[in-house]
Amino acid sequence: MYYCLIDCLALLVLLITNHDVVLKKTARDEQAVQKNYRYFLYAMICYYIVDFLWAWWYERQELDWLFLDTEIYFLVMAAGVLLWSRYVVSYLGLNNGFSSFLKYAGIVLFTGVLAATPLNRYFPVMFWFDGNGVYYGGTARNIMFIYQIILLLLTSVYTLSFSSAGSEKERNRHVTIGWSGIIIMVFVAVQIFFPTYPLYAISYMLGGCLLRTFVIENEREEYHRNLELALEREREQFNELNKAWTLAYKDALTGVKSKLAYAEKIEQIDREIAKGIRQELALVVLDVNNLKRINDTLGHDVGDEYIKAACRLICDSFKKSPVYRVGGDEFVVFLEQEDYENREKLLAAFNAVVEENRQHGAVVVAAGIAEYVPEQDNSCKRIFDRADEAMYKRKHALKIFPSV
């Protein structure tokens, strides 16, 4: 019964350590290495079940079932070697003569066992049972095991000889396959001389655990590293987008909202008007007086400082409202909620400061205001046009240089 217990233990270890792989649904974008690893695990599961049944029927001397199970045993074993070779090729990313050798070596073994299995019923080249139900391995069986030993040895020598070359990821993969191959090879070699011991199952269990430890865990660490790199790239991209957004929506000279931000605000208000949900709104259109004269006589640098001073005056006067620079010397302020309720006081206070500045030669800004009239205005442009007209009247009244 210890034989059956070994198979049960090996099967439980596989299911516990690889449940996330075995039970995972196949995805369309699944890579070949992941798919081949899952198929190899399926072959191991089938082997444990068949090997368990073999020991069960051998203990009870159910020779008919035992004979059939032994045939299936060798087929499953050969299928496992075939799938293992395919997994090694995909896992190591091989595309050379050795990869072709591995693929064809697995196919040759499976084909040979497939041909020898029906032949064994007439000529016991693989196995037979004597009259007392004792199992004996034949020549073909020993050749199959020796074939596997040579294949595992060549694979281990190849992978370990290249383990010092390439990147850290490639070195880890070569070392993993090399040592797992050595472990399986040792137990397969001993299995030749002890055919009724569960050594092959033990080799699968230890080799599978090694693959799980290094293959999956290393891949997981690599995945986390790649994820961190991806997140870092996303953060950098986000920062770049944020900078681009700032450049696009923030006026470079004054720091208030840009013309692009103003256009989006207009679209928002037009949608609200169309839906009938826009209630209170007033637009203040402002224009900086004397800017052309200053630019022409004192230079654009002085003119830029003049625009900044005008912007500070506007922002200080309408502290709770968004300010937009929509032209070289033109600004727009949207008055809503509390500022809308205090619009007359705010505009009067602003004009008072402008009048004082006018007396002392400081910055002068003309302002015009217009309110949203639901029965009259079907777009923000109509409000703007009335405010713009009021601003030009005020500008004309403030003009002190006829040329401006």
C-alpha positions in Angstrom: 0.0 0.0 0.0 3.0 2.3 0.4 3.2 2.4 -3.4 -0.3 3.8 -3.6 0.4 6.3 -0.8 3.4 7.7 -2.7 1.3 8.3 -5.8 -1.4 10.0 -3.7 1.1 12.1 -2.0 2.8 13.1 -5.3 -0.6 14.0 -6.8 -1.6 16.1 -3.8 1.7 18.0 -3.9 1.2 18.7 -7.6 -2.3 19.9 -7.1 -1.5 22.1 -4.1 1.6 23.7 -5.6 0.2 24.1 -9.1 -3.5 24.6 -8.6 -3.4 28.0 -10.1 -1.9 26.5 -13.3 -3.9 23.3 -13.5 -7.3 24.9 -12.8 -6.7 28.0 -14.9 -8.8 28.4 -18.0 -6.8 28.6 -21.2 -6.7 32.1 -22.5 -6.4 33.0 -26.2 -3.3 35.1 -25.6 -1.6 32.5 -23.4 2.0 32.0 -24.4 3.4 28.7 -25.6 5.5 28.2 -22.5 2.5 28.5 -20.2 0.4 26.2 -22.3 3.2 23.5 -22.6 3.8 23.7 -18.8 0.1 23.0 -18.2 0.1 20.1 -20.6 3.1 18.6 -18.9 1.3 18.9 -15.5 -1.7 17.1 -17.0 0.6 14.2 -18.1 2.0 14.0 -14.6 -1.5 13.8 -13.1 -2.4 11.0 -15.6 0.8 9.2 -14.7 0.1 9.4 -10.9 -3.5 8.0 -11.4 -2.4 5.2 -13.7 0.6 4.3 -11.4 -1.8 4.3 -8.4 -4.2 1.9 -10.2 -1.2 -0.3 -11.2 -0.1 -0.7 -7.6 -3.7 -1.3 -6.5 -4.4 -4.1 -9.0 -0.9 -5.6 -8.6 -1.6 -5.9 -4.9 -4.9 -7.7 -5.6 -3.5 -9.7 -8.6 -6.2 -8.5 -11.0 -4.1 -9.6 -14.0 -6.5 -8.6 -16.8 -6.9 -5.0 -15.5 -3.2 -5.0 -14.5 -2.1 -5.9 -18.0 -4.2 -3.2 -19.6 -3.1 -0.6 -17.0 0.5 -1.4 -17.6 0.1 -0.7 -21.3 -1.5 2.6 -20.5 1.3 3.2 -18.0 4.0 3.1 -20.7 1.9 5.2 -23.1 1.4 7.9 -20.4 5.1 7.8 -19.5 6.1 8.3 -23.1 3.5 11.1 -23.5 5.0 12.8 -20.4 8.5 12.7 -22.0 7.1 14.2 -25.2 5.3 17.0 -23.4 8.4 17.6 -21.2 10.6 18.0 -24.3 8.2 20.5 -25.8 8.0 22.5 -22.6 11.8 22.7 -22.3 12.1 24.0 -25.8 9.5 26.7 -25.3 10.7 27.6 -21.7 14.3 28.0 -22.8 13.3 29.8 -26.0 15.4 27.4 -28.1 15.4 27.7 -31.8 18.5 25.6 -32.9 19.6 22.1 -33.6 19.2 21.0 -30.0 15.6 22.2 -29.9 14.9 20.1 -33.0 16.6 17.1 -31.4 14.5 17.4 -28.3 11.2 17.7 -30.2 12.0 14.7 -32.4 13.4 12.7 -29.5 10.1 12.9 -27.7 8.2 12.0 -30.8 10.5 9.0 -31.5 10.0 7.7 -27.9 6.2 8.1 -28.0 6.0 6.5 -31.4 8.1 3.6 -30.4 6.0 2.9 -27.3 2.8 3.3 -29.4 4.1 0.6 -31.8 5.5 -1.7 -29.1 2.3 -1.8 -27.0 0.1 -3.9 -29.3 3.2 -6.0 -30.3 3.8 -6.8 -26.6 0.5 -8.9 -26.5 2.1 -11.4 -28.9 5.8 -10.9 -28.1 6.5 -9.7 -24.5 9.2 -7.2 -25.4 8.1 -4.6 -22.9 6.7 -6.6 -19.9 5.0 -9.8 -18.9 3.5 -11.5 -15.8 4.3 -15.1 -14.8 1.9 -17.6 -13.5 2.2 -16.2 -10.0 1.4 -12.7 -11.2 4.9 -11.4 -10.8 5.8 -8.5 -13.0 8.9 -8.6 -15.3 10.3 -5.9 -17.5 11.3 -6.7 -21.0 14.1 -5.5 -23.3 12.0 -2.7 -24.9 11.0 -1.5 -21.4 14.7 -1.2 -20.4 15.5 0.5 -23.7 12.8 3.0 -23.1 14.2 3.9 -19.7 17.8 4.1 -21.0 16.5 6.3 -23.8 15.0 8.6 -21.2 18.3 8.6 -19.2 20.3 9.6 -22.2 17.8 12.3 -23.2 17.8 13.8 -19.7 21.6 13.6 -19.4 22.1 15.4 -22.8 19.5 18.0 -21.8 21.1 18.6 -18.4 24.6 18.8 -19.9 23.4 21.2 -22.6 21.5 23.5 -20.2 24.1 23.6 -17.4 26.9 24.3 -19.9 25.1 27.4 -21.1 23.9 28.4 -17.6 26.7 31.0 -17.2 25.9 32.8 -20.5 23.1 35.2 -21.3 21.0 37.3 -18.9 20.1 36.4 -15.3 16.7 35.2 -16.5 18.2 32.9 -19.1 20.8 31.5 -16.6 18.0 30.8 -14.0 16.0 28.9 -16.6 19.0 26.8 -17.8 19.9 25.9 -14.2 16.3 24.9 -13.4 15.9 22.6 -16.4 19.4 21.2 -15.9 19.0 20.2 -12.2 15.4 19.0 -12.6 16.6 16.8 -15.4 19.4 15.4 -13.2 17.0 14.6 -10.4 14.5 12.8 -12.7 17.4 11.0 -14.5 18.8 9.5 -11.2 15.4 8.0 -10.2 14.7 6.7 -13.7 18.1 4.9 -13.7 17.3 3.3 -10.3 13.8 2.4 -11.6 15.4 0.0 -14.2 16.6 -2.3 -11.4 13.6 -1.9 -9.1 10.5 -2.1 -11.3 8.0 -2.5 -8.5 9.1 0.6 -6.6 7.4 4.0 -7.2 10.7 5.7 -8.1 9.4 7.3 -11.3 6.6 8.9 -9.4 9.1 10.2 -6.8 11.2 11.6 -9.7 8.2 13.4 -11.1 7.3 14.8 -7.7 10.8 16.2 -6.9 11.4 17.4 -10.4 7.9 19.0 -10.6 8.5 20.8 -7.2 11.8 22.1 -8.5 10.2 23.4 -11.7 7.4 25.0 -9.7 9.9 26.7 -7.3 12.1 28.1 -9.9 9.9 28.4 -13.0 6.8 29.8 -11.5 8.3 31.8 -8.6 11.1 33.2 -10.7 8.6 34.1 -13.4 6.4 35.7 -10.7 9.3 37.8 -9.5 10.1 38.8 -13.0 6.5 39.6 -13.6 6.5 41.9 -10.5 9.7 43.6 -11.7 8.2 44.1 -15.1 5.0 45.3 -13.5 7.0 47.9 -11.5 8.8 49.0 -14.6 5.5 49.3 -16.4 4.0 51.3 -13.5 7.0 53.5 -13.5 6.6 54.1 -17.2 2.9 54.9 -16.7 3.8 57.4 -13.9 6.3 59.0 -16.3 3.7 59.1 -19.0 1.1 60.5 -16.6 3.6 63.2 -15.5 4.3 64.0 -19.2 0.6 64.2 -19.9 0.0 66.3 -16.9 2.7 68.7 -18.0 1.2 68.7 -21.5 -2.3 69.3 -20.0 -0.9 72.2 -17.9 0.8 73.7 -21.0 -2.4 73.4 -23.0 -4.9 74.6 -20.3 -2.7 77.1 -18.5 -1.6 80.4 -20.0 2.2 80.4 -20.0 2.5 84.1 -19.3 -0.1 84.8 -16.7 -0.8 81.4 -15.1 -4.6 81.7 -15.5 -6.6 79.4 -17.7 -5.8 79.3 -21.4 -7.9 79.9 -24.6 -8.3 76.1 -25.0 -9.7 75.8 -21.5 -12.0 78.7 -22.3 -13.3 76.9 -25.5 -14.1 73.8 -23.4 -15.9 76.0 -20.8 -18.0 77.5 -23.6 -18.9 74.0 -24.9 -20.0 73.0 -21.3 -22.2 76.0 -20.9 -23.8 75.6 -24.3 -24.7 72.0 -23.4 -26.2 73.1 -20.1 -28.2 75.8 -21.9 -29.4 73.3 -24.5 -30.6 70.9 -21.7 -32.2 73.8 -19.8 -30.1 73.2 -16.6 -28.1 76.4 -16.7 -29.5 78.9 -14.2 -27.4 81.9 -13.2 -24.4 83.1 -15.1 -22.7 86.4 -16.0 -19.7 87.0 -18.2 -17.1 89.7 -17.7 -15.1 90.6 -20.8 -11.9 92.6 -20.1 -9.4 94.3 -22.3 -6.1 95.9 -21.3 -5.8 99.5 -22.3 -2.7 101.0 -23.8 -0.9 97.7 -24.5 -0.1 98.5 -28.1 1.5 101.8 -27.2 3.6 100.2 -24.4 4.7 97.4 -26.8 5.6 99.9 -29.5 7.4 102.5 -27.3 8.8 100.4 -24.4 9.1 96.9 -25.9 7.3 93.6 -25.5 9.0 92.7 -22.3 7.5 95.7 -20.6 4.3 94.9 -22.3 4.3 91.4 -20.8 4.8 92.8 -17.3 1.9 95.1 -18.0 -0.3 92.1 -19.0 0.8 90.3 -15.8 -0.1 93.4 -13.7 -3.5 93.5 -15.4 -4.1 89.8 -14.7 -3.3 90.2 -11.0 -5.8 93.1 -10.8 -8.5 90.9 -12.5 -7.7 87.9 -10.2 -7.7 90.0 -7.1 -11.0 91.5 -8.0 -12.7 88.2 -8.9 -11.1 85.8 -6.5 -13.8 83.1 -6.6 -14.3 83.0 -10.3 -12.2 81.3 -13.1 -10.2 83.8 -15.2 -9.3 83.0 -18.8 -6.8 84.8 -21.1 -8.4 84.5 -24.5 -6.2 86.9 -26.4 -3.1 89.0 -26.2 -4.8 91.6 -24.1 -8.2 90.1 -23.5 -9.6 88.2 -20.5 -12.9 86.6 -19.7 -14.3 85.9 -16.2 -17.3 83.6 -15.5 -19.3 84.8 -12.6 -21.3 82.0 -10.9 -23.0 81.4 -7.5 -21.7 83.9 -4.9 -19.8 86.0 -7.4 -22.9 86.2 -9.6 -25.0 87.4 -6.6 -22.3 90.1 -5.9 -21.6 90.9 -9.5 -22.6 94.6 -9.3 -20.4 95.2 -6.2 -17.5 93.3 -7.7 -17.6 95.2 -11.0 -18.0 98.5 -9.2 -15.0 97.8 -6.9 -13.0 96.7 -10.0 -13.8 99.9 -11.9 -12.9 102.0 -8.8 -9.5 100.5 -8.7 -9.1 101.1 -12.5 -10.1 104.8 -12.0 -7.4 105.1 -9.3 -4.8 103.4 -11.5 -5.8 105.8 -14.3 -5.0 108.8 -12.1 -1.6 107.4 -11.1 -0.5 106.0 -14.4 -0.9 102.3 -13.4 -2.5 99.5 -15.3 -5.9 100.2 -16.8 -8.4 97.5 -17.8 -11.8 98.0 -19.4 -14.5 95.6 -18.3 -18.0 94.9 -19.6 -20.5 92.5 -18.1 -23.6 90.7 -19.4 -26.0 88.3 -17.7 -27.5 85.1 -19.1 -31.2 85.6 -20.0 -32.9 82.1 -20.5 -35.6 83.4 -22.8 -33.1 85.2 -25.0 -29.8 83.4 -25.0 -29.5 80.0 -26.7 -25.6 80.0 -26.6 -22.8 81.5 -24.6 -21.7 83.5 -27.6 -24.8 85.8 -27.3 -23.9 86.6 -23.7 -20.2 87.2 -24.7 -21.3 89.5 -27.5 -23.3 91.8 -25.1 -20.4 91.8 -22.6 -17.9 92.5 -25.3 -20.0 95.4 -26.5 -20.2 96.8 -23.0 -16.4 96.4 -22.6 -15.7 98.5 -25.8 -17.9 101.3 -24.5 -16.0 101.3 -21.2 -12.7 101.1 -23.1 -13.6 104.1 -25.2 -14.5 106.0 -22.1 -11.1 105.1 -20.5 -9.0 105.8 -23.5 -6.4 108.5 -22.9 -4.2 108.0 -26.0 -6.1 108.6 -29.2 -3.8 106.2 -31.1 -4.8 103.3 -29.0 
